[in-house]
Amino acid sequence: MWGMIAKITCFPGKRSQLLEILKQAAADMPGCLSYIIAESPDEDNVLWVSEAWDSQTSHDASLSLPGVREALPRARPLIVEFERIAVTDPVWGIGLSAKTAS
């Protein structure tokens, strides 16, 4: 498995709009085992995204999906900064298949 944690800082007042775009884009991504978007309770303009994938290849391929490609130009003007906080190797999680988790 392959995972990533990202911090997305958006322009003031744009967090809800960005959240909706991310939700729509992530609705159907082959190989995605978990995609969690969380609002920061301390920073009004921050979203945290935690992802788990069956492989990095699936994640990279998701960037070419029509829904993701359509969302990118809508999301970019709302984003101040995108930070890849960590790349992870998920080993267990509620909701992850026992076949995919080690």
Backbone as JSON Lines, residues from 0, in Angstrom:
{"i":0,"aa":"M","n":[0.83,-1.18,0.0],"ca":[0.0,0.0,0.0],"c":[0.88,1.24,0.0]}
{"i":1,"aa":"W","n":[0.25,2.35,-0.33],"ca":[0.94,3.63,-0.39],"c":[-0.01,4.68,0.18]}
{"i":2,"aa":"G","n":[0.53,5.62,0.94],"ca":[-0.31,6.66,1.52],"c":[0.35,8.01,1.47]}
{"i":3,"aa":"M","n":[-0.47,9.02,1.67],"ca":[0.02,10.38,1.69],"c":[-0.85,11.22,2.62]}
{"i":4,"aa":"I","n":[-0.22,12.15,3.3],"ca":[-0.92,13.13,4.13],"c":[-0.53,14.5,3.58]}
{"i":5,"aa":"A","n":[-1.55,15.32,3.29],"ca":[-1.3,16.64,2.72],"c":[-2.05,17.7,3.51]}
{"i":6,"aa":"K","n":[-1.44,18.87,3.55],"ca":[-2.07,20.04,4.15],"c":[-2.33,21.02,3.01]}
{"i":7,"aa":"I","n":[-3.6,21.42,2.86],"ca":[-3.97,22.36,1.81],"c":[-4.47,23.63,2.47]}
{"i":8,"aa":"T","n":[-3.78,24.73,2.21],"ca":[-4.19,26.03,2.71],"c":[-4.88,26.76,1.57]}
{"i":9,"aa":"C","n":[-6.1,27.22,1.83],"ca":[-6.86,27.92,0.8],"c":[-7.0,29.39,1.17]}
{"i":10,"aa":"F","n":[-7.47,30.17,0.21],"ca":[-7.71,31.58,0.47],"c":[-8.86,31.73,1.45]}
{"i":11,"aa":"P","n":[-8.87,32.8,2.24],"ca":[-9.93,33.02,3.23],"c":[-11.33,32.91,2.61]}
{"i":12,"aa":"G","n":[-12.17,32.15,3.3],"ca":[-13.55,31.98,2.88],"c":[-13.77,30.97,1.77]}
{"i":13,"aa":"K","n":[-12.73,30.27,1.34],"ca":[-12.84,29.34,0.21],"c":[-12.79,27.87,0.63]}
{"i":14,"aa":"R","n":[-12.67,27.59,1.92],"ca":[-12.49,26.2,2.37],"c":[-13.68,25.32,1.99]}
{"i":15,"aa":"S","n":[-14.89,25.78,2.2],"ca":[-16.07,24.97,1.87],"c":[-16.15,24.67,0.38]}
{"i":16,"aa":"Q","n":[-15.84,25.67,-0.43],"ca":[-15.86,25.48,-1.88],"c":[-14.81,24.47,-2.31]}
{"i":17,"aa":"L","n":[-13.61,24.57,-1.74],"ca":[-12.55,23.62,-2.06],"c":[-12.92,22.21,-1.59]}
{"i":18,"aa":"L","n":[-13.51,22.11,-0.43],"ca":[-13.96,20.81,0.09],"c":[-14.91,20.13,-0.89]}
{"i":19,"aa":"E","n":[-15.87,20.86,-1.42],"ca":[-16.82,20.28,-2.37],"c":[-16.13,19.81,-3.64]}
{"i":20,"aa":"I","n":[-15.18,20.58,-4.13],"ca":[-14.45,20.18,-5.33],"c":[-13.67,18.89,-5.07]}
{"i":21,"aa":"L","n":[-13.0,18.81,-3.93],"ca":[-12.23,17.6,-3.6],"c":[-13.13,16.39,-3.44]}
{"i":22,"aa":"K","n":[-14.28,16.57,-2.8],"ca":[-15.22,15.46,-2.63],"c":[-15.7,14.92,-3.97]}
{"i":23,"aa":"Q","n":[-16.03,15.81,-4.88],"ca":[-16.5,15.38,-6.2],"c":[-15.39,14.67,-6.98]}
{"i":24,"aa":"A","n":[-14.19,15.2,-6.91],"ca":[-13.08,14.62,-7.67],"c":[-12.69,13.24,-7.14]}
{"i":25,"aa":"A","n":[-12.87,13.01,-5.85],"ca":[-12.44,11.75,-5.23],"c":[-13.53,10.69,-5.22]}
{"i":26,"aa":"A","n":[-14.66,10.96,-5.82],"ca":[-15.8,10.05,-5.72],"c":[-15.54,8.66,-6.3]}
{"i":27,"aa":"D","n":[-14.75,8.55,-7.35],"ca":[-14.55,7.24,-7.98],"c":[-13.12,7.15,-8.51]}
{"i":28,"aa":"M","n":[-12.22,6.71,-7.62],"ca":[-10.82,6.61,-8.01],"c":[-10.36,5.16,-7.8]}
{"i":29,"aa":"P","n":[-10.15,4.42,-8.89],"ca":[-9.7,3.03,-8.77],"c":[-8.41,2.92,-7.96]}
{"i":30,"aa":"G","n":[-8.39,1.98,-7.04],"ca":[-7.21,1.75,-6.21],"c":[-7.17,2.57,-4.94]}
{"i":31,"aa":"C","n":[-8.1,3.51,-4.8],"ca":[-8.14,4.33,-3.58],"c":[-8.86,3.56,-2.49]}
{"i":32,"aa":"L","n":[-8.17,3.3,-1.4],"ca":[-8.73,2.55,-0.29],"c":[-9.33,3.46,0.77]}
{"i":33,"aa":"S","n":[-8.79,4.67,0.87],"ca":[-9.29,5.64,1.85],"c":[-8.89,7.03,1.4]}
{"i":34,"aa":"Y","n":[-9.83,7.96,1.48],"ca":[-9.56,9.36,1.15],"c":[-10.34,10.19,2.15]}
{"i":35,"aa":"I","n":[-9.64,10.74,3.11],"ca":[-10.29,11.46,4.2],"c":[-9.89,12.93,4.13]}
{"i":36,"aa":"I","n":[-10.9,13.78,4.1],"ca":[-10.69,15.23,4.12],"c":[-11.15,15.72,5.48]}
{"i":37,"aa":"A","n":[-10.29,16.46,6.17],"ca":[-10.62,16.97,7.49],"c":[-10.38,18.47,7.54]}
{"i":38,"aa":"E","n":[-11.28,19.18,8.21],"ca":[-11.07,20.6,8.45],"c":[-10.18,20.77,9.67]}
{"i":39,"aa":"S","n":[-9.29,21.75,9.61],"ca":[-8.46,22.07,10.76],"c":[-9.28,22.86,11.76]}
{"i":40,"aa":"P","n":[-9.33,22.43,13.02],"ca":[-10.09,23.19,14.01],"c":[-9.38,24.48,14.42]}
{"i":41,"aa":"D","n":[-8.08,24.58,14.13],"ca":[-7.29,25.74,14.55],"c":[-7.02,26.74,13.43]}
{"i":42,"aa":"E","n":[-7.19,26.3,12.18],"ca":[-6.88,27.17,11.05],"c":[-8.07,27.14,10.09]}
{"i":43,"aa":"D","n":[-8.77,28.26,9.99],"ca":[-10.0,28.33,9.2],"c":[-9.81,28.08,7.71]}
{"i":44,"aa":"N","n":[-8.6,28.2,7.23],"ca":[-8.35,28.08,5.79],"c":[-7.58,26.82,5.43]}
{"i":45,"aa":"V","n":[-7.58,25.81,6.33],"ca":[-6.78,24.61,6.1],"c":[-7.66,23.36,6.04]}
{"i":46,"aa":"L","n":[-7.34,22.52,5.05],"ca":[-7.89,21.17,4.95],"c":[-6.73,20.18,5.02]}
{"i":47,"aa":"W","n":[-6.95,19.09,5.72],"ca":[-5.99,17.98,5.76],"c":[-6.56,16.85,4.93]}
{"i":48,"aa":"V","n":[-5.73,16.23,4.11],"ca":[-6.16,15.09,3.29],"c":[-5.25,13.92,3.62]}
{"i":49,"aa":"S","n":[-5.87,12.81,4.02],"ca":[-5.14,11.56,4.31],"c":[-5.62,10.52,3.31]}
{"i":50,"aa":"E","n":[-4.68,9.93,2.59],"ca":[-5.03,8.99,1.53],"c":[-4.34,7.64,1.76]}
{"i":51,"aa":"A","n":[-5.02,6.58,1.39],"ca":[-4.42,5.24,1.35],"c":[-4.8,4.62,0.0]}
{"i":52,"aa":"W","n":[-3.81,4.08,-0.66],"ca":[-3.97,3.51,-2.01],"c":[-3.41,2.1,-2.04]}
{"i":53,"aa":"D","n":[-3.88,1.31,-3.0],"ca":[-3.31,-0.03,-3.15],"c":[-1.87,0.05,-3.65]}
{"i":54,"aa":"S","n":[-1.5,1.17,-4.33],"ca":[-0.13,1.36,-4.8],"c":[0.08,2.82,-5.19]}
{"i":55,"aa":"Q","n":[1.33,3.24,-5.26],"ca":[1.62,4.59,-5.72],"c":[1.22,4.73,-7.19]}
{"i":56,"aa":"T","n":[1.31,3.65,-7.93],"ca":[0.92,3.68,-9.34],"c":[-0.54,4.07,-9.49]}
{"i":57,"aa":"S","n":[-1.41,3.52,-8.63],"ca":[-2.84,3.88,-8.67],"c":[-3.04,5.35,-8.33]}
{"i":58,"aa":"H","n":[-2.31,5.81,-7.33],"ca":[-2.41,7.24,-6.98],"c":[-2.0,8.11,-8.16]}
{"i":59,"aa":"D","n":[-0.85,7.81,-8.74],"ca":[-0.35,8.61,-9.86],"c":[-1.33,8.57,-11.03]}
{"i":60,"aa":"A","n":[-1.92,7.41,-11.3],"ca":[-2.88,7.27,-12.39],"c":[-4.15,8.08,-12.13]}
{"i":61,"aa":"S","n":[-4.49,8.27,-10.85],"ca":[-5.71,9.02,-10.52],"c":[-5.63,10.47,-11.01]}
{"i":62,"aa":"L","n":[-4.43,11.0,-11.13],"ca":[-4.27,12.38,-11.58],"c":[-4.67,12.55,-13.04]}
{"i":63,"aa":"S","n":[-4.83,11.44,-13.76],"ca":[-5.25,11.48,-15.17],"c":[-6.73,11.2,-15.35]}
{"i":64,"aa":"L","n":[-7.43,10.88,-14.27],"ca":[-8.86,10.59,-14.38],"c":[-9.62,11.85,-14.78]}
{"i":65,"aa":"P","n":[-10.66,11.72,-15.62],"ca":[-11.41,12.89,-16.08],"c":[-11.94,13.76,-14.93]}
{"i":66,"aa":"G","n":[-12.46,13.16,-13.89],"ca":[-13.0,13.93,-12.77],"c":[-11.94,14.73,-12.03]}
{"i":67,"aa":"V","n":[-10.76,14.14,-11.9],"ca":[-9.66,14.83,-11.23],"c":[-9.11,15.92,-12.14]}
{"i":68,"aa":"R","n":[-8.94,15.62,-13.41],"ca":[-8.43,16.62,-14.36],"c":[-9.38,17.81,-14.47]}
{"i":69,"aa":"E","n":[-10.68,17.56,-14.38],"ca":[-11.66,18.64,-14.45],"c":[-11.63,19.48,-13.18]}
{"i":70,"aa":"A","n":[-11.34,18.85,-12.05],"ca":[-11.35,19.56,-10.76],"c":[-10.12,20.45,-10.57]}
{"i":71,"aa":"L","n":[-9.0,20.06,-11.11],"ca":[-7.75,20.8,-10.87],"c":[-7.84,22.28,-11.24]}
{"i":72,"aa":"P","n":[-8.31,22.64,-12.42],"ca":[-8.37,24.07,-12.74],"c":[-9.39,24.84,-11.89]}
{"i":73,"aa":"R","n":[-10.38,24.15,-11.35],"ca":[-11.34,24.8,-10.46],"c":[-10.77,24.98,-9.07]}
{"i":74,"aa":"A","n":[-9.91,24.04,-8.64],"ca":[-9.36,24.08,-7.29],"c":[-8.15,25.01,-7.18]}
{"i":75,"aa":"R","n":[-7.31,25.04,-8.18],"ca":[-6.05,25.81,-8.11],"c":[-6.24,27.27,-7.67]}
{"i":76,"aa":"P","n":[-7.22,28.01,-8.21],"ca":[-7.36,29.41,-7.81],"c":[-7.77,29.6,-6.34]}
{"i":77,"aa":"L","n":[-8.22,28.52,-5.7],"ca":[-8.65,28.59,-4.3],"c":[-7.52,28.28,-3.34]}
{"i":78,"aa":"I","n":[-6.42,27.72,-3.85],"ca":[-5.34,27.2,-3.01],"c":[-4.18,28.18,-2.91]}
{"i":79,"aa":"V","n":[-3.79,28.47,-1.67],"ca":[-2.61,29.27,-1.4],"c":[-1.37,28.38,-1.42]}
{"i":80,"aa":"E","n":[-1.48,27.2,-0.76],"ca":[-0.33,26.3,-0.65],"c":[-0.8,24.86,-0.49]}
{"i":81,"aa":"F","n":[-0.1,23.96,-1.18],"ca":[-0.31,22.52,-1.03],"c":[0.99,21.94,-0.5]}
{"i":82,"aa":"E","n":[0.93,21.32,0.68],"ca":[2.12,20.74,1.28],"c":[1.95,19.23,1.42]}
{"i":83,"aa":"R","n":[2.87,18.49,0.83],"ca":[2.9,17.04,1.04],"c":[3.64,16.85,2.36]}
{"i":84,"aa":"I","n":[2.9,16.57,3.42],"ca":[3.48,16.45,4.75],"c":[4.24,15.14,4.9]}
{"i":85,"aa":"A","n":[3.66,14.06,4.39],"ca":[4.31,12.76,4.54],"c":[3.81,11.79,3.49]}
{"i":86,"aa":"V","n":[4.71,10.93,3.05],"ca":[4.35,9.74,2.29],"c":[4.46,8.59,3.27]}
{"i":87,"aa":"T","n":[3.46,7.71,3.27],"ca":[3.41,6.65,4.27],"c":[3.25,5.27,3.62]}
{"i":88,"aa":"D","n":[3.51,4.25,4.42],"ca":[3.25,2.86,4.05],"c":[2.18,2.33,5.0]}
{"i":89,"aa":"P","n":[0.89,2.51,4.66],"ca":[-0.16,2.04,5.57],"c":[-0.03,0.53,5.83]}
{"i":90,"aa":"V","n":[-0.17,0.14,7.07],"ca":[-0.07,-1.28,7.42],"c":[-1.35,-1.82,8.06]}
{"i":91,"aa":"W","n":[-2.22,-0.93,8.5],"ca":[-3.47,-1.38,9.11],"c":[-4.42,-0.2,9.2]}
{"i":92,"aa":"G","n":[-5.72,-0.48,9.12],"ca":[-6.7,0.57,9.33],"c":[-8.1,0.01,9.29]}
{"i":93,"aa":"I","n":[-8.97,0.54,10.11],"ca":[-10.38,0.14,10.07],"c":[-10.91,0.51,8.7]}
{"i":94,"aa":"G","n":[-11.53,-0.41,8.04],"ca":[-12.04,-0.19,6.71],"c":[-11.1,-0.64,5.6]}
{"i":95,"aa":"L","n":[-9.84,-0.85,5.91],"ca":[-8.92,-1.38,4.91],"c":[-9.03,-2.89,4.86]}
{"i":96,"aa":"S","n":[-9.03,-3.43,3.69],"ca":[-9.16,-4.87,3.51],"c":[-7.97,-5.59,4.12]}
{"i":97,"aa":"A","n":[-8.23,-6.72,4.76],"ca":[-7.14,-7.52,5.34],"c":[-6.18,-7.99,4.24]}
{"i":98,"aa":"K","n":[-6.67,-8.12,3.0],"ca":[-5.81,-8.54,1.9],"c":[-4.82,-7.45,1.52]}
{"i":99,"aa":"T","n":[-5.21,-6.18,1.69],"ca":[-4.32,-5.1,1.3],"c":[-3.43,-4.64,2.43]}
{"i":100,"aa":"A","n":[-3.88,-4.79,3.68],"ca":[-3.08,-4.36,4.82],"c":[-2.18,-5.5,5.27]}
{"i":101,"aa":"S","n":[-0.99,-5.19,5.67],"ca":[-0.06,-6.21,6.13],"c":[-0.27,-6.48,7.6]}
